[in-house]
Amino acid sequence: MTKPSILIVGNDQSLQKTLTELFRVEGLTVISAARVADALLIMREKSPDAVVLDAANIEIDAREFRNRQLADDRTAGIPLILITDEAASARIGPKPGAVIPKRAVARELVPAVRQLVRARPSVEGNLMLK
């Protein structure tokens, strides 16, 4: 069985490093992208089981990212979790899988990812049974 994967999108290297370590401990394969164009390409080619988007640290707003994701049949079904600050939360378009304020990442992100990844048809209970 293939390990479930998660794509982390954003250019905050400190957050990328923290999330990478967190998700590897949880048994995920971690893919990272600092740029939106790279993230959308990775989503089309690798179809990660979930995407975590640092909405405050990408070159377009979260609404535009979500619209581009939903416009492509290959990426539309991938669950999206937004990490956001207060200002970015007002710019979110079509409902993602979860919206998590940066101040709550430590306690809310892993449970949200667990729930979304388990719900994906391609994942058969092989993820994060902790």
Backbone as XML, in Angstrom:
<?xml version="1.0"?>
<chain id="A" units="angstrom">
  <residue number="1" name="MET">
    <atom name="N" x="0.824" y="-1.184" z="0.000"/>
    <atom name="CA" x="0.000" y="0.000" z="0.000"/>
    <atom name="C" x="0.870" y="1.250" z="0.000"/>
  </residue>
  <residue number="2" name="THR">
    <atom name="N" x="0.421" y="2.239" z="-0.733"/>
    <atom name="CA" x="1.119" y="3.508" z="-0.792"/>
    <atom name="C" x="0.722" y="4.371" z="0.398"/>
  </residue>
  <residue number="3" name="LYS">
    <atom name="N" x="1.708" y="5.056" z="0.970"/>
    <atom name="CA" x="1.407" y="5.969" z="2.067"/>
    <atom name="C" x="0.602" y="7.142" z="1.524"/>
  </residue>
  <residue number="4" name="PRO">
    <atom name="N" x="-0.395" y="7.598" z="2.265"/>
    <atom name="CA" x="-1.125" y="8.794" z="1.853"/>
    <atom name="C" x="-0.181" y="9.988" z="1.777"/>
  </residue>
  <residue number="5" name="SER">
    <atom name="N" x="-0.540" y="10.938" z="0.929"/>
    <atom name="CA" x="0.328" y="12.102" z="0.754"/>
    <atom name="C" x="-0.435" y="13.389" z="1.002"/>
  </residue>
  <residue number="6" name="ILE">
    <atom name="N" x="0.332" y="14.392" z="1.370"/>
    <atom name="CA" x="-0.226" y="15.720" z="1.594"/>
    <atom name="C" x="0.669" y="16.737" z="0.916"/>
  </residue>
  <residue number="7" name="LEU">
    <atom name="N" x="0.047" y="17.723" z="0.295"/>
    <atom name="CA" x="0.771" y="18.819" z="-0.339"/>
    <atom name="C" x="0.630" y="20.048" z="0.549"/>
  </residue>
  <residue number="8" name="ILE">
    <atom name="N" x="1.758" y="20.644" z="0.920"/>
    <atom name="CA" x="1.773" y="21.870" z="1.713"/>
    <atom name="C" x="2.148" y="23.013" z="0.773"/>
  </residue>
  <residue number="9" name="VAL">
    <atom name="N" x="1.290" y="24.042" z="0.721"/>
    <atom name="CA" x="1.496" y="25.155" z="-0.202"/>
    <atom name="C" x="1.664" y="26.449" z="0.579"/>
  </residue>
  <residue number="10" name="GLY">
    <atom name="N" x="2.749" y="27.163" z="0.290"/>
    <atom name="CA" x="3.000" y="28.464" z="0.906"/>
    <atom name="C" x="4.490" y="28.728" z="0.937"/>
  </residue>
  <residue number="11" name="ASN">
    <atom name="N" x="4.843" y="29.981" z="1.103"/>
    <atom name="CA" x="6.271" y="30.324" z="1.053"/>
    <atom name="C" x="6.873" y="30.640" z="2.418"/>
  </residue>
  <residue number="12" name="ASP">
    <atom name="N" x="6.175" y="30.315" z="3.495"/>
    <atom name="CA" x="6.720" y="30.485" z="4.840"/>
    <atom name="C" x="7.536" y="29.232" z="5.163"/>
  </residue>
  <residue number="13" name="GLN">
    <atom name="N" x="8.860" y="29.339" z="5.038"/>
    <atom name="CA" x="9.727" y="28.165" z="5.194"/>
    <atom name="C" x="9.672" y="27.582" z="6.604"/>
  </residue>
  <residue number="14" name="SER">
    <atom name="N" x="9.499" y="28.414" z="7.591"/>
    <atom name="CA" x="9.408" y="27.920" z="8.954"/>
    <atom name="C" x="8.148" y="27.066" z="9.146"/>
  </residue>
  <residue number="15" name="LEU">
    <atom name="N" x="7.040" y="27.548" z="8.625"/>
    <atom name="CA" x="5.793" y="26.777" z="8.710"/>
    <atom name="C" x="5.898" y="25.496" z="7.891"/>
  </residue>
  <residue number="16" name="GLN">
    <atom name="N" x="6.494" y="25.588" z="6.693"/>
    <atom name="CA" x="6.686" y="24.393" z="5.853"/>
    <atom name="C" x="7.458" y="23.324" z="6.619"/>
  </residue>
  <residue number="17" name="LYS">
    <atom name="N" x="8.543" y="23.727" z="7.270"/>
    <atom name="CA" x="9.375" y="22.777" z="8.003"/>
    <atom name="C" x="8.599" y="22.144" z="9.157"/>
  </residue>
  <residue number="18" name="THR">
    <atom name="N" x="7.885" y="22.965" z="9.905"/>
    <atom name="CA" x="7.103" y="22.470" z="11.036"/>
    <atom name="C" x="6.033" y="21.484" z="10.575"/>
  </residue>
  <residue number="19" name="LEU">
    <atom name="N" x="5.303" y="21.856" z="9.538"/>
    <atom name="CA" x="4.243" y="20.977" z="9.045"/>
    <atom name="C" x="4.804" y="19.694" z="8.451"/>
  </residue>
  <residue number="20" name="THR">
    <atom name="N" x="5.924" y="19.790" z="7.758"/>
    <atom name="CA" x="6.556" y="18.599" z="7.191"/>
    <atom name="C" x="6.899" y="17.605" z="8.294"/>
  </residue>
  <residue number="21" name="GLU">
    <atom name="N" x="7.510" y="18.083" z="9.344"/>
    <atom name="CA" x="7.861" y="17.202" z="10.466"/>
    <atom name="C" x="6.613" y="16.608" z="11.109"/>
  </residue>
  <residue number="22" name="LEU">
    <atom name="N" x="5.608" y="17.425" z="11.310"/>
    <atom name="CA" x="4.360" y="16.988" z="11.928"/>
    <atom name="C" x="3.698" y="15.875" z="11.106"/>
  </residue>
  <residue number="23" name="PHE">
    <atom name="N" x="3.607" y="16.068" z="9.804"/>
    <atom name="CA" x="2.923" y="15.087" z="8.961"/>
    <atom name="C" x="3.745" y="13.822" z="8.736"/>
  </residue>
  <residue number="24" name="ARG">
    <atom name="N" x="5.052" y="13.936" z="8.701"/>
    <atom name="CA" x="5.880" y="12.723" z="8.574"/>
    <atom name="C" x="5.722" y="11.826" z="9.791"/>
  </residue>
  <residue number="25" name="VAL">
    <atom name="N" x="5.648" y="12.435" z="10.968"/>
    <atom name="CA" x="5.412" y="11.663" z="12.194"/>
    <atom name="C" x="4.062" y="10.941" z="12.108"/>
  </residue>
  <residue number="26" name="GLU">
    <atom name="N" x="3.110" y="11.552" z="11.429"/>
    <atom name="CA" x="1.774" y="10.965" z="11.273"/>
    <atom name="C" x="1.707" y="9.914" z="10.163"/>
  </residue>
  <residue number="27" name="GLY">
    <atom name="N" x="2.828" y="9.684" z="9.482"/>
    <atom name="CA" x="2.862" y="8.643" z="8.460"/>
    <atom name="C" x="2.515" y="9.080" z="7.051"/>
  </residue>
  <residue number="28" name="LEU">
    <atom name="N" x="2.560" y="10.362" z="6.786"/>
    <atom name="CA" x="2.247" y="10.888" z="5.463"/>
    <atom name="C" x="3.496" y="11.119" z="4.630"/>
  </residue>
  <residue number="29" name="THR">
    <atom name="N" x="3.349" y="10.977" z="3.348"/>
    <atom name="CA" x="4.357" y="11.452" z="2.416"/>
    <atom name="C" x="4.075" y="12.935" z="2.211"/>
  </residue>
  <residue number="30" name="VAL">
    <atom name="N" x="5.084" y="13.782" z="2.385"/>
    <atom name="CA" x="4.891" y="15.228" z="2.313"/>
    <atom name="C" x="5.504" y="15.766" z="1.029"/>
  </residue>
  <residue number="31" name="ILE">
    <atom name="N" x="4.716" y="16.570" z="0.335"/>
    <atom name="CA" x="5.151" y="17.271" z="-0.868"/>
    <atom name="C" x="4.967" y="18.756" z="-0.568"/>
  </residue>
  <residue number="32" name="SER">
    <atom name="N" x="5.902" y="19.586" z="-1.002"/>
    <atom name="CA" x="5.814" y="21.016" z="-0.735"/>
    <atom name="C" x="5.874" y="21.818" z="-2.018"/>
  </residue>
  <residue number="33" name="ALA">
    <atom name="N" x="5.200" y="22.953" z="-2.009"/>
    <atom name="CA" x="5.264" y="23.897" z="-3.124"/>
    <atom name="C" x="5.164" y="25.306" z="-2.559"/>
  </residue>
  <residue number="34" name="ALA">
    <atom name="N" x="6.059" y="26.177" z="-2.971"/>
    <atom name="CA" x="6.024" y="27.563" z="-2.523"/>
    <atom name="C" x="5.144" y="28.418" z="-3.430"/>
  </residue>
  <residue number="35" name="ARG">
    <atom name="N" x="5.003" y="27.997" z="-4.686"/>
    <atom name="CA" x="4.247" y="28.792" z="-5.665"/>
    <atom name="C" x="2.956" y="28.092" z="-6.063"/>
  </residue>
  <residue number="36" name="VAL">
    <atom name="N" x="1.944" y="28.877" z="-6.364"/>
    <atom name="CA" x="0.639" y="28.348" z="-6.753"/>
    <atom name="C" x="0.726" y="27.512" z="-8.027"/>
  </residue>
  <residue number="37" name="ALA">
    <atom name="N" x="1.429" y="28.001" z="-9.034"/>
    <atom name="CA" x="1.531" y="27.254" z="-10.295"/>
    <atom name="C" x="2.130" y="25.872" z="-10.054"/>
  </residue>
  <residue number="38" name="ASP">
    <atom name="N" x="3.154" y="25.808" z="-9.217"/>
    <atom name="CA" x="3.764" y="24.514" z="-8.895"/>
    <atom name="C" x="2.783" y="23.624" z="-8.144"/>
  </residue>
  <residue number="39" name="ALA">
    <atom name="N" x="2.045" y="24.208" z="-7.223"/>
    <atom name="CA" x="1.082" y="23.430" z="-6.432"/>
    <atom name="C" x="0.002" y="22.830" z="-7.318"/>
  </residue>
  <residue number="40" name="LEU">
    <atom name="N" x="-0.539" y="23.618" z="-8.230"/>
    <atom name="CA" x="-1.595" y="23.110" z="-9.110"/>
    <atom name="C" x="-1.069" y="22.010" z="-10.031"/>
  </residue>
  <residue number="41" name="LEU">
    <atom name="N" x="0.159" y="22.154" z="-10.501"/>
    <atom name="CA" x="0.776" y="21.115" z="-11.324"/>
    <atom name="C" x="0.960" y="19.823" z="-10.523"/>
  </residue>
  <residue number="42" name="ILE">
    <atom name="N" x="1.457" y="19.956" z="-9.309"/>
    <atom name="CA" x="1.635" y="18.784" z="-8.442"/>
    <atom name="C" x="0.284" y="18.126" z="-8.167"/>
  </residue>
  <residue number="43" name="MET">
    <atom name="N" x="-0.728" y="18.933" z="-7.940"/>
    <atom name="CA" x="-2.060" y="18.387" z="-7.683"/>
    <atom name="C" x="-2.556" y="17.577" z="-8.881"/>
  </residue>
  <residue number="44" name="ARG">
    <atom name="N" x="-2.326" y="18.078" z="-10.089"/>
    <atom name="CA" x="-2.755" y="17.358" z="-11.296"/>
    <atom name="C" x="-1.953" y="16.078" z="-11.499"/>
  </residue>
  <residue number="45" name="GLU">
    <atom name="N" x="-0.654" y="16.145" z="-11.268"/>
    <atom name="CA" x="0.212" y="15.003" z="-11.562"/>
    <atom name="C" x="0.242" y="13.942" z="-10.469"/>
  </residue>
  <residue number="46" name="LYS">
    <atom name="N" x="0.184" y="14.359" z="-9.206"/>
    <atom name="CA" x="0.361" y="13.408" z="-8.106"/>
    <atom name="C" x="-0.917" y="13.136" z="-7.316"/>
  </residue>
  <residue number="47" name="SER">
    <atom name="N" x="-1.926" y="13.955" z="-7.485"/>
    <atom name="CA" x="-3.195" y="13.812" z="-6.780"/>
    <atom name="C" x="-3.011" y="13.477" z="-5.298"/>
  </residue>
  <residue number="48" name="PRO">
    <atom name="N" x="-2.449" y="14.415" z="-4.540"/>
    <atom name="CA" x="-2.259" y="14.151" z="-3.107"/>
    <atom name="C" x="-3.610" y="13.919" z="-2.428"/>
  </residue>
  <residue number="49" name="ASP">
    <atom name="N" x="-3.571" y="13.276" z="-1.288"/>
    <atom name="CA" x="-4.803" y="12.968" z="-0.571"/>
    <atom name="C" x="-5.410" y="14.194" z="0.099"/>
  </residue>
  <residue number="50" name="ALA">
    <atom name="N" x="-4.621" y="15.222" z="0.328"/>
    <atom name="CA" x="-5.117" y="16.493" z="0.872"/>
    <atom name="C" x="-4.088" y="17.578" z="0.575"/>
  </residue>
  <residue number="51" name="VAL">
    <atom name="N" x="-4.566" y="18.819" z="0.606"/>
    <atom name="CA" x="-3.705" y="19.988" z="0.409"/>
    <atom name="C" x="-3.887" y="20.912" z="1.601"/>
  </residue>
  <residue number="52" name="VAL">
    <atom name="N" x="-2.774" y="21.363" z="2.152"/>
    <atom name="CA" x="-2.793" y="22.382" z="3.203"/>
    <atom name="C" x="-2.227" y="23.651" z="2.572"/>
  </residue>
  <residue number="53" name="LEU">
    <atom name="N" x="-3.031" y="24.697" z="2.557"/>
    <atom name="CA" x="-2.667" y="25.954" z="1.916"/>
    <atom name="C" x="-2.513" y="27.040" z="2.970"/>
  </residue>
  <residue number="54" name="ASP">
    <atom name="N" x="-1.321" y="27.611" z="3.048"/>
    <atom name="CA" x="-1.079" y="28.763" z="3.917"/>
    <atom name="C" x="-1.583" y="29.987" z="3.163"/>
  </residue>
  <residue number="55" name="ALA">
    <atom name="N" x="-2.825" y="30.340" z="3.395"/>
    <atom name="CA" x="-3.498" y="31.369" z="2.603"/>
    <atom name="C" x="-2.844" y="32.737" z="2.682"/>
  </residue>
  <residue number="56" name="ALA">
    <atom name="N" x="-2.126" y="33.008" z="3.753"/>
    <atom name="CA" x="-1.483" y="34.313" z="3.898"/>
    <atom name="C" x="-0.142" y="34.387" z="3.180"/>
  </residue>
  <residue number="57" name="ASN">
    <atom name="N" x="0.367" y="33.267" z="2.718"/>
    <atom name="CA" x="1.709" y="33.248" z="2.138"/>
    <atom name="C" x="1.760" y="32.609" z="0.760"/>
  </residue>
  <residue number="58" name="ILE">
    <atom name="N" x="0.838" y="33.026" z="-0.097"/>
    <atom name="CA" x="0.884" y="32.634" z="-1.504"/>
    <atom name="C" x="0.675" y="33.892" z="-2.337"/>
  </residue>
  <residue number="59" name="GLU">
    <atom name="N" x="1.007" y="33.812" z="-3.616"/>
    <atom name="CA" x="0.992" y="35.017" z="-4.437"/>
    <atom name="C" x="-0.393" y="35.422" z="-4.942"/>
  </residue>
  <residue number="60" name="ILE">
    <atom name="N" x="-1.412" y="34.584" z="-4.755"/>
    <atom name="CA" x="-2.791" y="34.959" z="-5.073"/>
    <atom name="C" x="-3.616" y="34.714" z="-3.818"/>
  </residue>
  <residue number="61" name="ASP">
    <atom name="N" x="-4.855" y="35.200" z="-3.819"/>
    <atom name="CA" x="-5.654" y="34.957" z="-2.621"/>
    <atom name="C" x="-6.255" y="33.547" z="-2.644"/>
  </residue>
  <residue number="62" name="ALA">
    <atom name="N" x="-6.713" y="33.130" z="-1.500"/>
    <atom name="CA" x="-7.227" y="31.764" z="-1.342"/>
    <atom name="C" x="-8.421" y="31.498" z="-2.236"/>
  </residue>
  <residue number="63" name="ARG">
    <atom name="N" x="-9.252" y="32.495" z="-2.449"/>
    <atom name="CA" x="-10.419" y="32.320" z="-3.322"/>
    <atom name="C" x="-9.986" y="31.960" z="-4.741"/>
  </residue>
  <residue number="64" name="GLU">
    <atom name="N" x="-8.994" y="32.666" z="-5.261"/>
    <atom name="CA" x="-8.516" y="32.378" z="-6.613"/>
    <atom name="C" x="-7.886" y="30.991" z="-6.682"/>
  </residue>
  <residue number="65" name="PHE">
    <atom name="N" x="-7.114" y="30.607" z="-5.673"/>
    <atom name="CA" x="-6.544" y="29.256" z="-5.636"/>
    <atom name="C" x="-7.657" y="28.219" z="-5.684"/>
  </residue>
  <residue number="66" name="ARG">
    <atom name="N" x="-8.665" y="28.408" z="-4.843"/>
    <atom name="CA" x="-9.780" y="27.457" z="-4.786"/>
    <atom name="C" x="-10.520" y="27.403" z="-6.114"/>
  </residue>
  <residue number="67" name="ASN">
    <atom name="N" x="-10.744" y="28.549" z="-6.738"/>
    <atom name="CA" x="-11.418" y="28.567" z="-8.036"/>
    <atom name="C" x="-10.623" y="27.808" z="-9.089"/>
  </residue>
  <residue number="68" name="ARG">
    <atom name="N" x="-9.310" y="27.996" z="-9.108"/>
    <atom name="CA" x="-8.471" y="27.263" z="-10.066"/>
    <atom name="C" x="-8.506" y="25.768" z="-9.782"/>
  </residue>
  <residue number="69" name="GLN">
    <atom name="N" x="-8.488" y="25.404" z="-8.509"/>
    <atom name="CA" x="-8.557" y="23.989" z="-8.138"/>
    <atom name="C" x="-9.867" y="23.375" z="-8.621"/>
  </residue>
  <residue number="70" name="LEU">
    <atom name="N" x="-10.970" y="24.045" z="-8.371"/>
    <atom name="CA" x="-12.282" y="23.504" z="-8.720"/>
    <atom name="C" x="-12.539" y="23.491" z="-10.224"/>
  </residue>
  <residue number="71" name="ALA">
    <atom name="N" x="-11.830" y="24.326" z="-10.968"/>
    <atom name="CA" x="-12.018" y="24.393" z="-12.417"/>
    <atom name="C" x="-11.413" y="23.200" z="-13.149"/>
  </residue>
  <residue number="72" name="ASP">
    <atom name="N" x="-10.566" y="22.447" z="-12.497"/>
    <atom name="CA" x="-9.880" y="21.310" z="-13.122"/>
    <atom name="C" x="-10.408" y="20.009" z="-12.509"/>
  </residue>
  <residue number="73" name="ASP">
    <atom name="N" x="-10.989" y="19.161" z="-13.336"/>
    <atom name="CA" x="-11.548" y="17.893" z="-12.850"/>
    <atom name="C" x="-10.522" y="17.037" z="-12.122"/>
  </residue>
  <residue number="74" name="ARG">
    <atom name="N" x="-9.249" y="17.180" z="-12.496"/>
    <atom name="CA" x="-8.205" y="16.363" z="-11.858"/>
    <atom name="C" x="-7.873" y="16.831" z="-10.443"/>
  </residue>
  <residue number="75" name="THR">
    <atom name="N" x="-8.201" y="18.065" z="-10.112"/>
    <atom name="CA" x="-7.856" y="18.592" z="-8.793"/>
    <atom name="C" x="-9.079" y="18.928" z="-7.941"/>
  </residue>
  <residue number="76" name="ALA">
    <atom name="N" x="-10.240" y="19.006" z="-8.543"/>
    <atom name="CA" x="-11.448" y="19.466" z="-7.841"/>
    <atom name="C" x="-11.800" y="18.614" z="-6.626"/>
  </residue>
  <residue number="77" name="GLY">
    <atom name="N" x="-11.537" y="17.330" z="-6.673"/>
    <atom name="CA" x="-11.919" y="16.451" z="-5.575"/>
    <atom name="C" x="-10.909" y="16.320" z="-4.455"/>
  </residue>
  <residue number="78" name="ILE">
    <atom name="N" x="-9.782" y="17.005" z="-4.561"/>
    <atom name="CA" x="-8.759" y="16.914" z="-3.523"/>
    <atom name="C" x="-9.150" y="17.824" z="-2.359"/>
  </residue>
  <residue number="79" name="PRO">
    <atom name="N" x="-9.258" y="17.280" z="-1.151"/>
    <atom name="CA" x="-9.621" y="18.110" z="0.001"/>
    <atom name="C" x="-8.594" y="19.214" z="0.252"/>
  </residue>
  <residue number="80" name="LEU">
    <atom name="N" x="-9.102" y="20.387" z="0.611"/>
    <atom name="CA" x="-8.258" y="21.547" z="0.863"/>
    <atom name="C" x="-8.469" y="22.036" z="2.285"/>
  </residue>
  <residue number="81" name="ILE">
    <atom name="N" x="-7.367" y="22.243" z="2.980"/>
    <atom name="CA" x="-7.402" y="22.834" z="4.315"/>
    <atom name="C" x="-6.648" y="24.154" z="4.239"/>
  </residue>
  <residue number="82" name="LEU">
    <atom name="N" x="-7.300" y="25.217" z="4.658"/>
    <atom name="CA" x="-6.676" y="26.530" z="4.647"/>
    <atom name="C" x="-6.171" y="26.884" z="6.031"/>
  </residue>
  <residue number="83" name="ILE">
    <atom name="N" x="-4.923" y="27.296" z="6.083"/>
    <atom name="CA" x="-4.372" y="27.896" z="7.292"/>
    <atom name="C" x="-4.415" y="29.386" z="7.028"/>
  </residue>
  <residue number="84" name="THR">
    <atom name="N" x="-5.041" y="30.114" z="7.909"/>
    <atom name="CA" x="-5.277" y="31.510" z="7.617"/>
    <atom name="C" x="-5.090" y="32.403" z="8.844"/>
  </residue>
  <residue number="85" name="ASP">
    <atom name="N" x="-4.789" y="33.656" z="8.564"/>
    <atom name="CA" x="-4.839" y="34.653" z="9.619"/>
    <atom name="C" x="-6.220" y="35.291" z="9.532"/>
  </residue>
  <residue number="86" name="GLU">
    <atom name="N" x="-6.535" y="36.183" z="10.409"/>
    <atom name="CA" x="-7.877" y="36.776" z="10.433"/>
    <atom name="C" x="-8.217" y="37.485" z="9.125"/>
  </residue>
  <residue number="87" name="ALA">
    <atom name="N" x="-7.257" y="38.211" z="8.545"/>
    <atom name="CA" x="-7.520" y="38.957" z="7.316"/>
    <atom name="C" x="-7.788" y="38.029" z="6.139"/>
  </residue>
  <residue number="88" name="ALA">
    <atom name="N" x="-7.025" y="36.957" z="6.051"/>
    <atom name="CA" x="-7.185" y="36.052" z="4.919"/>
    <atom name="C" x="-8.499" y="35.296" z="4.975"/>
  </residue>
  <residue number="89" name="SER">
    <atom name="N" x="-9.037" y="35.053" z="6.151"/>
    <atom name="CA" x="-10.262" y="34.260" z="6.255"/>
    <atom name="C" x="-11.435" y="34.930" z="5.570"/>
  </residue>
  <residue number="90" name="ALA">
    <atom name="N" x="-11.412" y="36.235" z="5.429"/>
    <atom name="CA" x="-12.495" y="36.945" z="4.763"/>
    <atom name="C" x="-12.439" y="36.790" z="3.243"/>
  </residue>
  <residue number="91" name="ARG">
    <atom name="N" x="-11.320" y="36.318" z="2.698"/>
    <atom name="CA" x="-11.151" y="36.226" z="1.250"/>
    <atom name="C" x="-11.410" y="34.824" z="0.700"/>
  </residue>
  <residue number="92" name="ILE">
    <atom name="N" x="-11.837" y="33.915" z="1.516"/>
    <atom name="CA" x="-11.975" y="32.530" z="1.095"/>
    <atom name="C" x="-13.246" y="32.356" z="0.277"/>
  </residue>
  <residue number="93" name="GLY">
    <atom name="N" x="-13.103" y="31.697" z="-0.859"/>
    <atom name="CA" x="-14.225" y="31.500" z="-1.755"/>
    <atom name="C" x="-14.974" y="30.218" z="-1.466"/>
  </residue>
  <residue number="94" name="PRO">
    <atom name="N" x="-15.253" y="29.404" z="-2.507"/>
    <atom name="CA" x="-16.009" y="28.173" z="-2.319"/>
    <atom name="C" x="-15.436" y="27.342" z="-1.178"/>
  </residue>
  <residue number="95" name="LYS">
    <atom name="N" x="-16.312" y="26.821" z="-0.388"/>
    <atom name="CA" x="-15.937" y="26.202" z="0.884"/>
    <atom name="C" x="-14.877" y="25.112" z="0.743"/>
  </residue>
  <residue number="96" name="PRO">
    <atom name="N" x="-13.767" y="25.274" z="1.435"/>
    <atom name="CA" x="-12.753" y="24.218" z="1.481"/>
    <atom name="C" x="-13.160" y="23.172" z="2.512"/>
  </residue>
  <residue number="97" name="GLY">
    <atom name="N" x="-12.334" y="22.160" z="2.689"/>
    <atom name="CA" x="-12.611" y="21.127" z="3.675"/>
    <atom name="C" x="-12.544" y="21.648" z="5.091"/>
  </residue>
  <residue number="98" name="ALA">
    <atom name="N" x="-11.656" y="22.592" z="5.356"/>
    <atom name="CA" x="-11.513" y="23.155" z="6.686"/>
    <atom name="C" x="-10.761" y="24.471" z="6.586"/>
  </residue>
  <residue number="99" name="VAL">
    <atom name="N" x="-11.059" y="25.359" z="7.520"/>
    <atom name="CA" x="-10.327" y="26.615" z="7.654"/>
    <atom name="C" x="-9.804" y="26.654" z="9.079"/>
  </residue>
  <residue number="100" name="ILE">
    <atom name="N" x="-8.487" y="26.776" z="9.220"/>
    <atom name="CA" x="-7.861" y="26.740" z="10.533"/>
    <atom name="C" x="-7.046" y="28.011" z="10.738"/>
  </residue>
  <residue number="101" name="PRO">
    <atom name="N" x="-7.359" y="28.766" z="11.784"/>
    <atom name="CA" x="-6.550" y="29.954" z="12.075"/>
    <atom name="C" x="-5.120" y="29.548" z="12.447"/>
  </residue>
  <residue number="102" name="LYS">
    <atom name="N" x="-4.145" y="30.351" z="12.067"/>
    <atom name="CA" x="-2.745" y="30.027" z="12.372"/>
    <atom name="C" x="-2.523" y="29.767" z="13.856"/>
  </residue>
  <residue number="103" name="ARG">
    <atom name="N" x="-3.203" y="30.509" z="14.697"/>
    <atom name="CA" x="-2.999" y="30.343" z="16.135"/>
    <atom name="C" x="-3.490" y="28.985" z="16.642"/>
  </residue>
  <residue number="104" name="ALA">
    <atom name="N" x="-4.294" y="28.271" z="15.835"/>
    <atom name="CA" x="-4.850" y="26.983" z="16.256"/>
    <atom name="C" x="-4.261" y="25.794" z="15.502"/>
  </residue>
  <residue number="105" name="VAL">
    <atom name="N" x="-3.248" y="26.024" z="14.676"/>
    <atom name="CA" x="-2.681" y="24.950" z="13.855"/>
    <atom name="C" x="-2.256" y="23.754" z="14.691"/>
  </residue>
  <residue number="106" name="ALA">
    <atom name="N" x="-1.576" y="23.999" z="15.784"/>
    <atom name="CA" x="-1.028" y="22.904" z="16.588"/>
    <atom name="C" x="-2.107" y="21.941" z="17.069"/>
  </residue>
  <residue number="107" name="ARG">
    <atom name="N" x="-3.259" y="22.436" z="17.439"/>
    <atom name="CA" x="-4.275" y="21.529" z="17.990"/>
    <atom name="C" x="-5.332" y="21.089" z="16.977"/>
  </residue>
  <residue number="108" name="GLU">
    <atom name="N" x="-5.512" y="21.819" z="15.862"/>
    <atom name="CA" x="-6.604" y="21.518" z="14.946"/>
    <atom name="C" x="-6.195" y="20.907" z="13.608"/>
  </residue>
  <residue number="109" name="LEU">
    <atom name="N" x="-4.965" y="21.118" z="13.178"/>
    <atom name="CA" x="-4.596" y="20.705" z="11.825"/>
    <atom name="C" x="-4.552" y="19.190" z="11.653"/>
  </residue>
  <residue number="110" name="VAL">
    <atom name="N" x="-3.874" y="18.474" z="12.516"/>
    <atom name="CA" x="-3.760" y="17.022" z="12.353"/>
    <atom name="C" x="-5.138" y="16.351" z="12.390"/>
  </residue>
  <residue number="111" name="PRO">
    <atom name="N" x="-6.021" y="16.675" z="13.338"/>
    <atom name="CA" x="-7.348" y="16.052" z="13.297"/>
    <atom name="C" x="-8.121" y="16.359" z="12.006"/>
  </residue>
  <residue number="112" name="ALA">
    <atom name="N" x="-7.985" y="17.579" z="11.497"/>
    <atom name="CA" x="-8.671" y="17.933" z="10.251"/>
    <atom name="C" x="-8.129" y="17.121" z="9.084"/>
  </residue>
  <residue number="113" name="VAL">
    <atom name="N" x="-6.811" y="16.974" z="9.014"/>
    <atom name="CA" x="-6.203" y="16.183" z="7.941"/>
    <atom name="C" x="-6.627" y="14.719" z="8.074"/>
  </residue>
  <residue number="114" name="ARG">
    <atom name="N" x="-6.610" y="14.189" z="9.264"/>
    <atom name="CA" x="-7.048" y="12.799" z="9.472"/>
    <atom name="C" x="-8.445" y="12.580" z="8.910"/>
  </residue>
  <residue number="115" name="GLN">
    <atom name="N" x="-9.351" y="13.463" z="9.258"/>
    <atom name="CA" x="-10.737" y="13.321" z="8.826"/>
    <atom name="C" x="-10.862" y="13.393" z="7.308"/>
  </residue>
  <residue number="116" name="LEU">
    <atom name="N" x="-10.221" y="14.368" z="6.692"/>
    <atom name="CA" x="-10.341" y="14.526" z="5.241"/>
    <atom name="C" x="-9.677" y="13.393" z="4.475"/>
  </residue>
  <residue number="117" name="VAL">
    <atom name="N" x="-8.506" y="12.973" z="4.922"/>
    <atom name="CA" x="-7.787" y="11.925" z="4.201"/>
    <atom name="C" x="-8.506" y="10.592" z="4.339"/>
  </residue>
  <residue number="118" name="ARG">
    <atom name="N" x="-9.028" y="10.309" z="5.498"/>
    <atom name="CA" x="-9.775" y="9.051" z="5.674"/>
    <atom name="C" x="-10.996" y="8.998" z="4.785"/>
  </residue>
  <residue number="119" name="ALA">
    <atom name="N" x="-11.569" y="10.145" z="4.481"/>
    <atom name="CA" x="-12.769" y="10.203" z="3.652"/>
    <atom name="C" x="-12.480" y="10.015" z="2.171"/>
  </residue>
  <residue number="120" name="ARG">
    <atom name="N" x="-11.221" y="10.137" z="1.773"/>
    <atom name="CA" x="-10.862" y="9.977" z="0.353"/>
    <atom name="C" x="-11.022" y="8.523" z="-0.062"/>
  </residue>
  <residue number="121" name="PRO">
    <atom name="N" x="-11.644" y="8.273" z="-1.191"/>
    <atom name="CA" x="-11.843" y="6.900" z="-1.654"/>
    <atom name="C" x="-10.545" y="6.123" z="-1.873"/>
  </residue>
  <residue number="122" name="SER">
    <atom name="N" x="-9.454" y="6.815" z="-2.191"/>
    <atom name="CA" x="-8.200" y="6.120" z="-2.485"/>
    <atom name="C" x="-7.461" y="5.681" z="-1.231"/>
  </residue>
  <residue number="123" name="VAL">
    <atom name="N" x="-7.911" y="6.115" z="-0.066"/>
    <atom name="CA" x="-7.236" y="5.782" z="1.183"/>
    <atom name="C" x="-8.103" y="4.785" z="1.925"/>
  </residue>
  <residue number="124" name="GLU">
    <atom name="N" x="-7.531" y="3.627" z="2.185"/>
    <atom name="CA" x="-8.303" y="2.550" z="2.799"/>
    <atom name="C" x="-7.840" y="2.278" z="4.216"/>
  </residue>
  <residue number="125" name="GLY">
    <atom name="N" x="-8.008" y="3.271" z="5.069"/>
    <atom name="CA" x="-7.705" y="3.074" z="6.477"/>
    <atom name="C" x="-6.244" y="2.892" z="6.818"/>
  </residue>
  <residue number="126" name="ASN">
    <atom name="N" x="-5.344" y="3.258" z="5.915"/>
    <atom name="CA" x="-3.926" y="3.030" z="6.178"/>
    <atom name="C" x="-3.221" y="4.271" z="6.719"/>
  </residue>
  <residue number="127" name="LEU">
    <atom name="N" x="-3.966" y="5.257" z="7.158"/>
    <atom name="CA" x="-3.364" y="6.503" z="7.600"/>
    <atom name="C" x="-3.731" y="6.824" z="9.036"/>
  </residue>
  <residue number="128" name="MET">
    <atom name="N" x="-2.768" y="7.231" z="9.766"/>
    <atom name="CA" x="-2.951" y="7.925" z="11.027"/>
    <atom name="C" x="-4.029" y="7.306" z="11.907"/>
  </residue>
  <residue number="129" name="LEU">
    <atom name="N" x="-3.791" y="6.161" z="12.375"/>
    <atom name="CA" x="-4.745" y="5.506" z="13.251"/>
    <atom name="C" x="-4.514" y="5.863" z="14.700"/>
  </residue>
  <residue number="130" name="LYS">
    <atom name="N" x="-3.684" y="6.858" z="14.953"/>
    <atom name="CA" x="-3.377" y="7.279" z="16.318"/>
    <atom name="C" x="-4.589" y="7.877" z="16.977"/>
  </residue>
</chain>
